[in-house]
């Protein structure tokens, strides 16, 4: 297309001879027509006579379509062949109805813009809500350079800018008036197409985010199942290694106690009874600790704060509790308390394991609008690099557990700067105090 377009000097030369020739032809037609009518009817040769004036009017009326055709022919010689405006806008209207292929529609719009205006290149730029600009060029590569910026026409949809149409600056200056009007019409018609592109991109982004979130939820569900299976195996091992030997010892002691009772040795019976009582207490202690791992009785009976204090004391943590009165005096839904307890307990256990003796601060706050129970466990231990332990055991289990409850978790730590584990869970209506 570039080879067929005349250079500016060629266009000026064509202007110089095309329109004079056109005027000469029309004038000759008028003169010839009047002279022939005079000769045909033997009228006076006076140009101001009524018959001559009437003849000129009739000739002008008859030649008006021819004049229009000649004008089109002259414009075609000067500017080249041009697609009619209605055909161009019909193509753009068809593109606006194709919402399934936004990228192809934008590329086609750039092509229509370039071809209908006889341009060497054209660009359709989409402006997204975040300010990102994406160009769709025709043809590729773009022929203009940074030192000669293109002429940009803003495209709006219902008063909001959604992008631009861009054409070479020198080509814009050479556009004839009707093509300038067509360019404005294209900018108005393109608003729907660029708006649809925005909607399609936003929908695709949301779909990708939803798919990623769904994949993470599925992965977290599997990790929770695996963690529950691990807890079941740990419980089985504890019962087998700790509770079962204690109960077996109690059974043997009861058998010995029965044998001694038959012998009548009262002192031996009292000694065996005392040993059996101690073994029963030890077995009950093992069972109680095992049950507390499944469902801490203090949490069920007394609430979150006493259960966490008990857990910290059991781990040997020197913990400072900062709890507001509205949290201390209020009970929350069992699943909320269980989730917060699990996360704080895991954080306390990590602090006791990796920084024994370091000061630990446990904070519980009630955040309003929306109601959320927030927590933070901070220690002054050696800290760690979160990137090195991302997805690791206890931290991953905390994240999975709190995500199931619809909450949020953050781990902040640095080598030599301690660790802060914080998060929140949405709370429902208050439970009984």
C-alpha positions in Angstrom: 0.0 0.0 0.0 2.9 2.4 0.7 4.2 2.1 -2.8 0.8 3.2 -4.3 0.4 6.3 -2.1 1.7 9.5 -3.8 4.3 11.6 -2.2 3.4 15.1 -1.1 5.0 16.7 -4.1 3.0 14.4 -6.4 -0.2 15.3 -4.7 0.4 19.0 -5.0 1.1 18.5 -8.7 -2.1 16.6 -9.2 -4.0 19.3 -7.3 -2.5 21.8 -9.7 -4.0 20.3 -12.9 -6.9 18.1 -11.8 -9.3 20.8 -10.5 -8.6 23.3 -13.4 -9.2 20.5 -15.9 -12.4 19.7 -14.1 -13.6 23.3 -14.2 -12.7 23.5 -17.9 -14.7 20.4 -18.7 -17.8 21.7 -16.9 -17.5 25.1 -18.4 -17.1 23.7 -21.9 -20.2 21.6 -21.3 -22.2 24.7 -20.3 -21.0 26.8 -23.3 -21.5 23.9 -25.8 -24.9 23.2 -24.4 -26.1 26.8 -24.7 -24.6 27.3 -28.2 -26.2 24.1 -29.4 -29.6 25.2 -28.0 -29.3 28.6 -29.7 -28.5 27.0 -33.0 -31.2 24.4 -32.7 -34.0 26.8 -31.9 -32.7 29.9 -33.8 -32.6 32.0 -30.6 -30.8 35.2 -29.9 -27.1 34.9 -29.0 -27.6 37.3 -26.1 -26.3 35.5 -23.0 -28.6 37.5 -20.8 -31.8 36.6 -22.7 -34.3 34.5 -20.8 -34.0 31.4 -22.9 -30.3 31.3 -22.5 -30.6 31.7 -18.7 -33.2 28.9 -18.6 -30.9 26.7 -20.7 -28.0 27.2 -18.4 -30.1 26.2 -15.4 -31.4 23.1 -17.2 -27.8 22.2 -18.2 -26.6 22.7 -14.6 -29.4 20.5 -13.3 -28.7 17.7 -15.9 -24.9 17.8 -15.3 -25.1 17.9 -11.5 -24.7 14.1 -11.2 -21.9 14.3 -13.7 -20.2 17.0 -11.7 -20.4 14.9 -8.6 -18.9 11.9 -10.4 -16.1 14.1 -11.8 -15.5 15.4 -8.3 -15.2 11.9 -7.0 -12.9 11.0 -9.9 -10.7 14.0 -9.1 -10.5 13.1 -5.4 -9.6 9.5 -6.2 -6.8 10.8 -8.5 -5.5 13.0 -5.7 -6.1 10.9 -2.6 -6.4 7.4 -4.0 -9.4 5.0 -3.8 -11.2 5.2 -0.4 -13.7 2.9 1.2 -17.1 4.6 1.8 -17.7 5.8 5.3 -20.7 3.6 5.9 -18.8 0.5 4.9 -16.0 1.3 7.4 -18.4 2.0 10.2 -20.3 -1.2 9.4 -17.1 -3.2 9.8 -16.4 -1.6 13.1 -19.9 -2.2 14.3 -19.5 -5.9 13.4 -16.3 -6.0 15.5 -18.1 -4.5 18.5 -20.5 -7.5 18.6 -17.6 -10.0 18.7 -16.9 -10.2 22.4 -15.3 -13.7 22.4 -12.0 -12.7 20.6 -11.0 -9.3 21.9 -7.4 -9.5 20.8 -8.4 -10.4 17.2 -11.0 -7.6 17.2 -8.5 -5.0 18.3 -6.0 -6.2 15.6 -8.8 -6.0 13.0 -9.7 -2.5 14.2 -6.1 -1.3 13.7 -6.2 -2.8 10.2 -9.5 -1.1 9.3 -8.2 2.2 10.7 -5.1 2.0 8.5 -6.7 0.7 5.3 -9.7 3.1 5.4 -7.5 6.1 5.9 -4.8 4.9 3.4 -2.2 5.0 6.2 1.2 3.3 6.3 0.5 2.2 9.9 -2.1 2.4 12.7 -2.2 1.5 16.3 -5.1 0.7 18.7 -4.1 1.2 22.4 -6.1 -0.2 25.2 -5.9 1.5 28.6 -6.8 -0.8 31.5 -8.1 0.2 34.9 -4.6 0.0 36.5 -3.1 2.3 33.9 -1.5 -0.3 31.8 -1.4 0.4 28.1 -1.4 -2.4 25.5 -0.8 -1.6 21.8 -2.3 -3.5 18.9 -0.4 -2.5 15.8 -1.0 -2.8 12.0 1.2 -3.7 10.4 4.2 -4.9 12.4 6.7 -3.4 13.0 5.6 0.1 13.5 7.2 2.5 11.0 7.4 5.6 13.2 10.1 6.4 15.7 10.3 8.0 19.2 11.6 11.3 17.7 8.4 11.7 15.7 5.5 10.7 18.0 2.3 9.6 16.5 -0.9 11.5 16.5 -3.2 10.1 19.2 -7.0 10.4 19.3 -8.5 9.5 22.8 -11.2 6.9 22.8 -13.9 7.1 25.5 -16.8 4.9 26.6 -19.6 6.7 28.6 -17.2 9.5 29.5 -14.3 7.3 30.6 -11.2 7.0 28.6 -10.5 3.4 27.5 -7.7 3.9 25.1 -6.4 5.7 22.0 -6.2 5.5 18.2 -2.7 6.4 16.9 -1.7 7.2 13.4 1.5 8.8 12.0 1.7 12.5 12.6 2.6 13.4 9.0 -0.3 11.2 7.6 -2.7 13.0 9.9 -1.8 16.4 8.5 -2.4 15.1 4.9 -5.9 13.6 5.6 -8.7 15.2 3.5 -11.6 16.7 5.4 -14.0 13.7 4.9 -11.3 11.3 6.2 -10.7 13.5 9.2 -14.4 13.2 10.0 -14.2 9.4 9.5 -11.3 9.3 12.0 -13.5 11.0 14.6 -16.3 8.6 13.8 -13.9 5.7 14.2 -12.8 7.0 17.6 -16.4 7.2 18.8 -17.3 3.8 17.4 -14.2 2.1 18.9 -15.2 2.9 22.5 -17.4 -0.2 22.7 -14.7 -2.5 21.4 -12.0 -1.1 23.8 -14.5 -1.3 26.7 -15.2 -4.9 25.8 -11.5 -5.6 25.7 -11.2 -4.2 29.2 -14.0 -6.4 30.5 -12.6 -9.5 28.8 -9.1 -8.9 30.3 -10.6 -8.3 33.7 -12.7 -11.5 33.4 -9.7 -13.5 32.4 -7.7 -12.1 35.3 -10.4 -13.0 37.7 -10.7 -16.5 36.2 -7.0 -17.0 36.6 -7.1 -15.7 40.2 -10.1 -18.0 40.9 -8.3 -21.0 39.4 -5.2 -20.3 41.4 -7.2 -19.8 44.6 -9.1 -23.0 43.9 -5.9 -24.9 43.4 -4.5 -23.5 46.6 -7.7 -24.5 48.5 -7.5 -28.0 47.1 -3.8 -28.2 48.1 -4.5 -26.9 51.6 -7.3 -29.5 52.0 -5.0 -32.2 51.1 -2.4 -30.9 53.5 -5.0 -30.7 56.2 -5.9 -34.3 55.5 -2.3 -35.3 55.6 -1.8 -33.4 58.9 -4.8 -35.1 60.4 -3.5 -38.5 59.3 -0.1 -37.6 60.9 -1.9 -36.5 64.1 -3.8 -39.8 64.1 -0.5 -41.8 63.8 1.0 -39.7 66.6 -2.0 -40.4 68.8 -1.7 -44.1 68.0 2.0 -44.1 68.8 1.4 -42.2 72.1 -1.3 -44.6 73.2 0.9 -47.6 72.2 4.2 -46.3 73.7 3.0 -44.4 76.7 -0.6 -45.2 77.7 -0.5 -49.0 77.0 2.6 -49.8 79.0 1.2 -47.9 82.0 -2.1 -49.7 81.8 -0.3 -53.0 81.4 1.7 -52.2 84.6 -1.5 -51.4 86.4 -3.0 -54.7 85.3 0.1 -56.7 86.6 0.0 -54.7 89.8 -3.6 -55.6 90.4 -2.8 -59.3 89.8 0.1 -59.0 92.3 -2.2 -57.2 94.8 -4.8 -60.1 94.5 -2.1 -62.7 95.1 -0.7 -60.8 98.2 -4.3 -60.5 99.5 -4.6 -64.3 99.5 -1.4 -64.7 101.5 -2.6 -62.5 104.3 0.5 -60.3 104.3 -1.1 -56.9 105.2 2.2 -54.9 104.9 2.9 -56.3 101.4 -0.7 -55.6 100.4 -0.4 -52.0 101.5 2.9 -51.5 99.5 1.4 -53.1 96.4 -1.7 -51.0 96.7 0.4 -47.8 96.9 2.4 -48.8 93.8 -0.8 -49.6 92.0 -2.3 -46.2 92.9 0.8 -44.4 91.6 0.7 -46.4 88.4 -3.0 -45.6 87.9 -2.3 -41.8 88.4 0.6 -42.0 85.9 -1.6 -43.8 83.3 -4.4 -41.2 83.8 -1.9 -38.4 83.4 -0.7 -39.9 80.0 -4.3 -40.3 78.9 -5.2 -36.7 80.0 -2.2 -35.3 78.1 -3.2 -37.3 75.0 -6.8 -36.0 75.2 -5.6 -32.5 75.7 -3.8 -32.7 72.4 -7.1 -33.6 70.7 -9.3 -31.2 72.6 -7.8 -29.2 75.4 -10.3 -29.4 78.3 -9.2 -26.0 79.6 -10.1 -24.4 76.3 -13.5 -26.0 76.4 -14.3 -25.2 80.0 -12.6 -21.9 80.6 -11.8 -20.3 77.3 -9.0 -19.2 75.1 -6.8 -17.1 77.5 -6.6 -19.7 80.3 -5.9 -22.5 77.8 -3.0 -20.5 76.2 -1.5 -19.7 79.6 -1.6 -23.4 80.5 0.0 -24.3 77.2 2.8 -21.7 77.6 3.5 -23.0 81.1 3.6 -26.6 79.9 6.1 -25.6 77.2 8.3 -23.7 79.7 7.8 -20.4 77.9 8.2 -17.1 79.8 5.1 -15.5 78.2 3.7 -12.0 78.7 0.0 -11.9 77.8 -1.5 -8.7 76.5 -5.3 -9.3 76.4 -8.0 -6.7 76.3 -10.9 -7.0 78.7 -13.4 -7.6 75.9 -11.5 -10.6 74.8 -10.8 -11.9 78.4 -14.5 -11.7 79.4 -16.0 -13.0 76.1 -16.4 -16.4 74.7 -16.3 -17.0 71.0 -17.5 -19.7 68.6 -15.7 -23.1 69.3 -14.2 -23.2 65.8 -12.8 -19.6 66.3 -11.3 -20.4 69.6 -9.9 -23.7 68.4 -8.2 -22.0 65.3 -6.6 -19.2 67.4 -5.5 -21.7 70.0 -3.9 -24.0 67.4 -2.0 -21.2 65.8 -0.8 -19.6 69.0 0.1 -23.0 70.5 2.1 -23.8 67.4 3.9 -20.5 67.6 4.6 -21.0 71.3 6.0 -24.5 70.6 8.3 -23.1 67.9 9.5 -20.4 70.3 10.2 -23.0 73.0 12.0 -25.2 70.5 14.1 -22.7 68.7 14.7 -20.0 71.3 14.3 -21.6 74.8 14.2 -19.0 77.6 13.6 -16.1 75.2 10.8 -13.7 76.2 7.5 -14.3 74.4 4.6 -11.9 74.1 1.1 -13.1 73.3 -1.4 -10.5 72.2 -5.2 -11.0 71.7 -7.3 -8.1 70.4 -10.9 -7.7 69.1 -11.0 -5.7 65.9 -14.3 -4.0 65.1 -16.0 -3.3 61.7 -15.7 -6.1 60.7 -15.5 -8.1 64.0 -12.2 -10.0 63.9 -10.3 -11.7 66.7 -6.6 -10.9 66.1 -3.6 -12.5 67.7 0.2 -12.1 67.7 2.9 -14.2 69.2 6.3 -12.4 69.2 9.6 -13.8 70.6 13.1 -12.3 70.9 14.8 -15.4 69.7 17.4 -15.8 66.9 14.8 -15.5 64.1 15.1 -17.0 60.6 14.7 -16.3 56.9 11.0 -16.9 56.0 12.1 -17.6 52.4 14.1 -20.6 53.5 11.2 -22.3 55.4 8.3 -21.3 53.2 5.8 -24.2 53.1 7.5 -26.0 56.0 5.6 -28.1 58.5 4.2 -26.1 61.4 4.0 -22.8 59.6 2.2 -24.4 56.6 -0.2 -26.2 58.9 -1.0 -22.9 60.6 -1.7 -21.2 57.3 -3.9 -24.1 56.2 -5.8 -24.2 59.4 -6.5 -20.4 59.4 -7.5 -20.4 55.8 -10.2 -23.0 56.4 -11.6 -20.6 59.0 -11.6 -17.7 56.5 -8.8 -15.9 58.4 -5.4 -14.4 57.6 -1.9 -15.3 58.8 1.4 -13.4 58.5 4.9 -14.6 59.5 7.6 -11.9 59.9 11.1 -12.8 60.9 14.7 -12.0 60.2 17.9 -13.6 61.4 18.9 -12.0 64.7 15.6 -10.0 64.9 13.2 -12.5 66.4 9.9 -13.7 65.0 6.3 -12.4 64.9 3.4 -14.6 63.9 0.1 -12.7 63.6 -3.3 -13.1 62.1 -7.0 -12.9 62.6 -10.2 -14.9 62.3 -13.7 -13.4 61.8 -16.0 -13.9 64.8 -19.7 -14.4 64.9 -22.2 -13.6 67.6 -20.8 -13.7 71.2 -21.0 -17.0 73.0 -21.9 -17.4 76.7 -19.3 -16.0 79.1 
